[in-house]
Amino acid sequence: MLTQDSLVIETHGLSKTYKGTQALHNLDLQVAPNTICGFLGPNGAGKSTTIKLLLGLARPTSGSARVFGLDSVAESVAIRQRVGYLAQEPHYYDHLTARETLRFTAGFFYTGPRQAIEDRIQETVELVGLTGKADRPIKGFSGGERQRLGIAQAQINYPDLLILDEPAAALDPMGRRDVLAVMERLRPHTTIFYSTHILEDVQRVSDSVAIMNHGQLVARAPIAELMADTHGLTYTLTVKGDGLATRARLGQQPWISAVTAGASNGTTALQVSVTDEQAAEEQLLRLVLAEVGVTITEFGRQKHNLEEVFMGIVEGAHANGNHN
């Protein structure tokens, strides 16, 4: 159980209205230390507004936000000293090299022996995979390289929290892969809170996810828990033989909540939803093969992706009228 003191980010009823339009409504959010939290939602869902409020770049209309236990309004300077931030579209002096850019950024944080600063810059360059490009002008960098340099700038002062706004949104698959790999390498060193609308990325690197829609938080949970709660556990089987008899036999089991079947070209595809994973592992195949003349040609545990979860949650929120 998280305690208030252990949370890196904590908001209560955080709301923001711009000129009569409510961009954020009663956000209650918690982010634990040394985790990667994906802040997920379509454009206009309130993600960037939340980031501005956390950093003290905007004032809430109501509610509160605390980062490291510090108030985002009254103690925003102290918060920003411990936070690394990457804007959605970072801008650089393109005639500078990556190393010169990091040296410029480091100057805001460090005084002391020049070699110590250079060592930190080199360490950061290696961390984000730009060793071979460190002394080339930024104007020749790809989109992915520019984003990795942005993470390097945000990481130069050993922040306790990295806030990344859509770090991979405009990148091709290779660029996205590289940025996600950097985030994975940073996991042991800091807490990462990043906004995105790319569901696949969240599923690949995040420990937890908070889903926004129309300025409201519609779900918040560890990835595995969120997906399990939304879908339950389903097995898929393809059988030859009397598929309908097999379906009837399975439907009699108390730990099987639903069975659907579709016949095609002499085979039957079954989807079996279960409430008891251990019982399924021990008995499911035996029950199917107990039917005379039935053979199994395919068997597996159905894997759901975050897109299915996201659409189910958002559509449920719309159905309940839970949006502005």
Buried (B, 14 or more C-beta within 10 A) or exposed (E): EEEEEEBBBBBBEBBBBEEEEBBBBBBEBBBBBEBBBBBBBEEBBBBBBBBBBBBBEBEBBEBBBBBBEBBBEEBBEBBBEBBBBBBBEBEBEEEBBBBBBBBBBBEEEBEEEEEEBBEBBBEBBEBBBBEEBBEBBBEEBBBBBBBBBBBBBBBBBEBBBBBBBBBBBBBEEEBBBBBBBBBEBBBEBBBBBBBBBBBBBBBBBBBBBBBBBBBBBBBBBBBEEBBBEBBBBBBBBBBBBBBEBBBEBBEEBEEBBEBEBEEEEEBBBBBBBBBBBEBBEEBBBEBBBEBEEBEBEEBEEEEBEBEBBBEBBBEEBEEEEBEE
